[in-house]
């Protein structure tokens, strides 16, 4: 996973001499593919770079590898550069020369995934490297989710950032704010099942669906057992059947599975019961091999496919798939540090 992320890493000189970002997608030959799902979007985005920054900070904390530190700081440079004067983030750059996509539906500023993930990334960088610029970016950006509404799946990311900041005196009324956000998530449900937004109908999609695990973390930190009860009930209604049948769906992405694994791990931490076994079964999805012999997680090549559609594993392997797999299979990621660092673009800063 880290090896594939290293292959996808490119310099963005416009963002600074050490700035790095991730190519969004790559085809079976390993060539980068431009994002075009919502019209032309660009070659790299904050959404991926910030998530990679989170992972790399965790890997560096474990290994103290200098190559991982350079990589993480390069991602930080890109994320900082993509923040506007009002504290909000654009998402995509059009090409590797660095022009920002400031108007695209998946790139313009707002209360969206990339703003939330950028907040998470700069928070990790501040706590890991004590880079004052990351703290400034965090303080400039945190007011927006405090003042603006957000759907439950995005709000879950805000809660995770807020939980890290509970002891930060500059995050005024932090406990009260995080509790309000958690109750918003808890209230967005149909029956026992937590939904991603109020307009969603039927079974919620699992892409970015982390609400059960987030409510467990919030309930423990805020001493609110009611939040944990909601998480348990939703997991039993939604996640248990899906994991038990091996994610037998027409289309499944690594992010679907990583989010489920995240929530099951949090429930396992507090309950035991059958949650650890379910989390293990969820992780086993990454070892699936289709009838053509293509594996979701190709351990030899160090790459994770973008997903399964109608039983066939995708030949593509992009940034998101490998970042979220590194979160779900963290020990594997740590074990590949040396090989991954060797694949990074050379350091040209001297």
NORRA-V377957 format. One record per residue. RES is the residue in one letter. PHI is phi in radians with two decimals (none if undefined). OMEGA is omega in degrees with one decimal (* if undefined). NEAR is the number of other C-alpha atoms within 12 Angstrom. Layout:
RES/PHI/OMEGA/NEAR
RES/PHI/OMEGA/NEAR
This chain:
X/none/177.1/47
X/-1.12/178.8/49
X/-1.11/178.6/36
X/-1.16/176.9/48
X/-1.09/177.0/53
X/-1.14/178.2/41
X/-1.12/-178.6/36
X/-1.47/-174.7/39
X/-1.36/-179.8/42
X/-2.36/173.3/36
X/-1.23/172.0/34
X/-2.21/-173.2/35
X/-0.99/-179.8/22
X/-1.08/-179.5/21
X/-1.54/-179.8/27
X/2.37/-174.8/24
X/-1.10/-179.7/22
X/-1.90/-174.5/29
X/-1.21/-179.8/35
X/-2.35/173.9/46
X/-2.51/-177.3/52
X/-1.91/169.2/51
X/-1.05/-172.0/41
X/-1.11/-176.5/45
X/-2.32/168.0/38
X/-2.49/-179.2/33
X/-1.52/-177.0/23
X/-1.03/179.0/21
X/-1.45/-178.9/13
X/1.65/179.7/26
X/-1.34/178.7/20
X/-1.07/178.8/28
X/-2.15/-179.1/26
X/-1.32/176.6/27
X/-1.32/-178.3/28
X/-2.43/-175.3/19
X/-1.09/-178.8/14
X/-2.11/-169.7/13
X/1.37/-179.7/15
X/-1.19/-177.2/21
X/-1.84/179.9/30
X/2.61/-173.8/37
X/-1.76/-176.8/40
X/-2.70/-174.4/48
X/-2.54/175.9/51
X/-1.09/-179.0/51
X/-0.87/-179.5/40
X/-1.33/-176.6/42
X/-1.09/-179.1/53
X/-1.19/176.9/49
X/-1.15/176.1/44
X/-1.10/177.9/53
X/-1.04/175.8/49
X/-0.98/-177.6/41
X/-1.12/-176.8/42
X/-1.15/175.1/47
X/-1.09/178.3/39
X/-1.15/179.5/29
X/-1.15/179.4/37
X/-1.13/178.1/30
X/-1.01/178.8/21
X/-1.34/-168.0/20
X/-1.87/-173.3/20
X/0.97/-179.9/20
X/-1.29/-177.2/25
X/-1.14/177.3/21
X/-1.17/176.6/27
X/-1.16/178.0/38
X/-1.10/177.8/29
X/-1.04/-179.8/29
X/-1.11/179.9/44
X/-1.09/-179.6/46
X/-1.15/175.4/40
X/-1.14/175.7/40
X/-1.12/178.1/48
X/-1.06/179.4/49
X/-1.00/-179.6/36
X/-1.15/-179.1/47
X/-1.08/179.0/53
X/-1.08/-177.0/43
X/-1.17/-176.8/40
X/-1.51/177.3/44
X/-1.54/179.6/39
X/-1.40/-178.2/21
X/-1.10/-179.6/15
X/-1.52/177.4/17
X/1.60/-179.8/29
X/-1.70/-174.7/36
X/-1.91/161.0/44
X/-1.41/-174.6/42
X/-1.84/-170.7/47
X/-1.76/161.5/43
X/-1.88/-176.3/40
X/-1.18/-179.4/28
X/-2.65/-173.0/28
X/-1.32/169.7/28
X/-1.33/169.2/20
X/1.78/179.2/28
X/-1.11/-177.0/24
X/-1.38/170.9/33
X/-1.51/-173.1/27
X/-1.73/-174.6/25
X/-2.21/-176.4/22
X/-1.12/-176.9/23
X/-1.10/178.0/21
X/-1.78/-176.6/31
X/-2.44/-177.1/36
X/-1.24/-175.0/27
X/-1.31/179.4/31
X/2.76/178.8/31
X/-1.53/-171.0/35
X/-2.35/-177.0/34
X/-1.09/-174.5/37
X/-1.23/174.3/37
X/-1.15/-179.4/48
X/-1.11/-178.3/46
X/-1.28/174.3/43
X/-1.08/176.1/51
X/-1.02/179.4/50
X/-1.12/-178.9/45
X/-1.10/-178.8/46
X/-1.22/175.2/52
X/-1.12/177.0/43
X/-1.04/-178.9/38
X/-1.13/177.9/41
X/-1.12/-178.3/29
X/-1.21/-176.1/25
X/-1.49/-172.4/28
X/-1.99/-178.9/27
X/0.96/177.4/16
X/-1.40/-175.5/21
X/-1.05/179.6/18
X/-1.14/176.8/23
X/-1.14/178.1/36
X/-1.15/177.4/30
X/-1.06/179.5/22
X/-1.09/178.0/35
X/-1.08/-177.0/41
X/-1.18/177.3/32
X/-1.25/-174.5/28
X/-1.67/-171.5/39
X/-1.28/-178.7/39
X/-1.13/-176.0/26
X/-1.13/176.8/25
X/-1.18/177.0/36
X/-1.15/-173.0/28
X/-1.67/-172.2/15
X/-2.00/174.7/17
X/-1.24/178.3/22
X/-2.70/175.6/29
X/-1.14/-171.7/34
X/-1.07/-178.0/40
X/-1.22/174.2/42
X/-1.30/179.7/38
X/-1.06/178.1/44
X/-1.03/177.1/46
X/-1.18/175.6/43
X/-1.05/-179.8/51
X/-1.07/-179.3/46
X/-1.09/176.0/36
X/-1.13/-178.8/41
X/-1.05/179.8/42
X/-1.11/177.9/33
X/-1.21/-173.1/28
X/-1.75/-175.2/31
X/-1.02/-179.2/23
X/-1.66/179.8/15
X/-1.56/-176.3/20
X/-1.13/179.4/13
X/-1.31/176.5/17
X/-1.58/-171.6/25
X/-1.08/-179.2/18
X/1.03/-174.9/18
X/-0.99/-179.1/28
X/-1.07/179.4/27
X/-1.13/-179.3/21
X/-1.17/-179.1/29
X/-1.10/178.6/37
X/-1.11/177.9/34
X/-1.08/178.5/30
X/-1.06/-179.0/40
X/-1.10/177.8/45
X/-1.18/173.8/31
X/-1.03/179.6/30
X/-1.10/-179.3/44
X/-1.05/-178.2/44
X/-1.41/-179.1/27
X/-1.60/-178.7/32
X/-2.63/173.3/32
X/-1.97/-171.6/24
X/1.11/178.3/17
X/-1.51/-168.0/23
X/-1.56/175.9/34
X/-1.27/-178.3/46
X/-1.79/-178.3/40
X/-1.45/176.5/33
X/-2.80/-174.4/30
X/-1.14/-177.2/21
X/-1.59/-177.4/14
X/-1.24/179.3/18
X/-2.22/-179.8/16
X/1.33/-179.6/16
X/-1.21/-178.8/23
X/-1.20/175.2/30
X/-1.22/-176.9/30
X/-1.60/177.9/34
X/-1.10/-179.2/27
X/1.20/-179.2/37
X/-1.56/-177.9/40
X/-2.07/-167.5/44
X/-1.06/-179.4/57
X/-1.06/-179.7/49
X/-1.14/179.6/46
X/-1.13/178.5/48
X/-1.17/174.7/51
X/-1.08/-179.5/42
X/-1.10/-179.4/39
X/-1.17/-179.8/42
X/-1.06/178.9/36
X/-1.20/-176.7/24
X/-1.20/-174.5/27
X/-1.77/179.4/28
X/0.98/-179.4/15
X/-2.20/-177.1/23
X/-1.14/-179.5/20
X/-1.10/177.6/21
X/-1.12/179.2/33
X/-1.17/178.3/34
X/-1.07/177.6/27
X/-1.09/-180.0/36
X/-1.08/179.6/44
X/-1.03/-176.1/36
X/-1.09/179.6/27
X/-1.16/179.7/38
X/-1.07/179.7/43
X/-1.19/-179.2/26
X/-1.38/-173.3/24
X/-1.81/-170.1/35
X/-1.36/-175.7/43
X/-1.02/179.8/30
X/-1.09/-177.6/20
X/-1.17/179.9/28
X/-1.20/-178.3/35
X/-1.09/178.3/25
X/-1.67/173.5/16
X/1.21/-178.6/25
X/0.97/-179.0/36
X/-1.35/-179.0/20
X/-2.27/179.6/21
X/-1.02/-178.8/14
X/-2.45/-179.5/22
X/-2.40/177.5/34
X/-1.95/174.4/40
X/-0.99/179.9/46
X/-1.20/173.7/38
X/-0.95/-174.1/36
X/-1.28/-179.7/47
X/-1.10/178.7/42
X/-1.14/177.8/38
X/-1.09/179.7/49
X/-1.08/178.2/46
X/-0.97/-177.4/41
X/-1.17/179.9/42
X/-1.14/176.3/44
X/-1.08/-179.2/35
X/-1.17/176.6/32
X/-1.18/177.5/40
X/-1.10/-179.7/25
X/-1.10/-175.0/20
X/-1.82/-171.7/23
X/-1.98/-167.5/17
X/1.24/179.6/15
X/0.87/-179.8/15
X/-1.70/-178.0/22
X/-1.10/179.4/30
X/-1.05/178.7/23
X/-1.11/178.7/20
X/-1.14/177.8/34
X/-1.10/177.1/36
X/-1.10/179.0/26
X/-1.12/177.6/29
X/-1.08/-180.0/38
X/-1.09/-179.0/37
X/-1.10/177.0/27
X/-0.99/-177.9/39
X/-1.11/179.5/42
X/-1.61/179.9/27
X/-1.12/175.3/31
X/-2.14/-177.6/23
X/-1.46/-173.9/23
X/-1.19/177.0/13
X/-1.55/-178.8/13
X/1.60/-179.8/16
X/-1.48/-178.3/28
X/-1.67/172.3/31
X/-1.09/177.8/41
X/-1.89/177.2/42
X/-1.48/-174.5/29
X/-1.18/179.6/26
X/-1.14/-178.9/16
X/-1.46/-178.5/23
X/1.24/-178.1/30
X/-2.46/179.0/45
X/-2.02/-179.4/48
X/-1.23/-177.6/45
X/-1.27/176.4/40
X/2.62/178.1/42
X/-2.16/173.6/35
X/-2.21/179.6/20
X/0.89/175.0/16
X/1.46/-178.3/23
X/-1.87/178.7/25
X/-1.32/179.5/33
X/-1.11/173.9/34
X/-1.45/-179.3/28
X/-1.47/-179.0/33
X/-2.59/-174.7/43
X/-1.79/-173.8/45
X/-1.11/-175.8/48
X/-1.00/-177.0/43
X/-0.98/-175.6/45
X/-1.40/175.9/49
X/-1.15/-176.0/41
X/-1.21/175.3/46
X/-1.15/177.2/49
X/-1.12/175.3/42
X/-1.20/-176.5/35
X/-1.31/-177.1/36
X/-2.10/-168.6/36
X/-1.07/-179.0/26
X/-1.11/175.2/19
X/-1.09/179.6/26
X/-1.08/179.8/39
X/-1.05/-178.0/30
X/-1.25/-176.6/22
X/-1.93/-173.6/30
X/-1.02/-175.0/34
X/-1.06/-179.6/21
X/-1.14/-178.5/24
X/-1.16/-178.6/31
X/-1.03/179.7/33
X/-1.15/-179.0/22
X/-1.62/-177.8/24
X/-1.22/173.1/30
X/-1.01/-178.5/26
X/-1.12/177.1/22
X/-1.37/-177.8/21
X/-1.83/-176.5/15
X/-1.50/179.0/13
X/1.46/*/6
